Amino acid sequence: MTKDIACVDLRRFYQHGDKTIRPTRMGIALTFPQWDALMNAAATINNEMDQFSAISTCWHERENELKSCKECTSFEVDKE
């Protein structure tokens, strides 16, 4: 993306050795019309499927917490 285009930037970040938070190349930038279309699609899906109302957000500080969370990881993960 160029800096001249306003967008919503969904990106994975990491903590650098100097403790600053930096972006990775993993992610996607959406124009505002694309973002609106995504949000409208998500709302439609949410309204059509009653099961989604039972979903709650689960946050983890570390990757090993995510791997051991049965809510976030319903499949077997190597626990290193």
N, C-alpha and C positions, 0 to 999 in steps of 0.2 A: 504494500500500500504506500501511496505517496502521502506526504504530510499535508498536502493541500486538500485531501478528501476526508471529510468528517465521517467517522465510522465507529461502530461498536467493536472493540478488540477483545476477543475471548482468547486468552492465552494462558499457558502454563508458566508459572514463575518458580524461581528457586532462590535460596539464600546463598549468596556468594560468600567466600571466605572472609571478606571484610564486613560481613553482617548486613550488607545491603541486599534488598530484594530486586532481582533482575528478571526480565522476561526471557523465555526461550523462543526458539523458532516454531515450537509446537503450538498451533492455534489457528484461529481463523478471524478475519476481519470482515464484518458485514456492514453494508451501507445501511442507512436508516430505513429505506423501504424493505430491504431484505430482513432486517431485525424485526420490523413490524409484521412482516409475513410469517416469520418464525414464531413470534409471540401469539399471533392469531391462530396459527396451526396448533400450538401447544394448548391454548385455551379451548379449542374445538375438541382436541383429544381428551383433555381433562373433563370437559362437559359430557362427552360420550361414554366415558368409562368410569363407572362408579368406584372401581377398585382403587383408582388414583387418589381418592379422598383419604384413604388410610395411610398414604405415604407420608413419612416425616423426614426432615433433613437430619442427616447424621454427619457430624464433623469430627475429624481426627487430627491431632497435632503431628503424629508421626506415621510413617508408612506401616510399621509393624502393628499399630493399633487398627489401621484399616484392614490389614490382612486377617486379623483375629476377630473382626466384627462380623457376626453372622447376618446382620441386616444388610451390610454393604457388599459382602462377598459371600454369595450363597454357594459357591463352588470351592473345591479344595485348592488351596494355595500352598506352595512350598513356604514353610516358615523358617527362614534363614536366621 
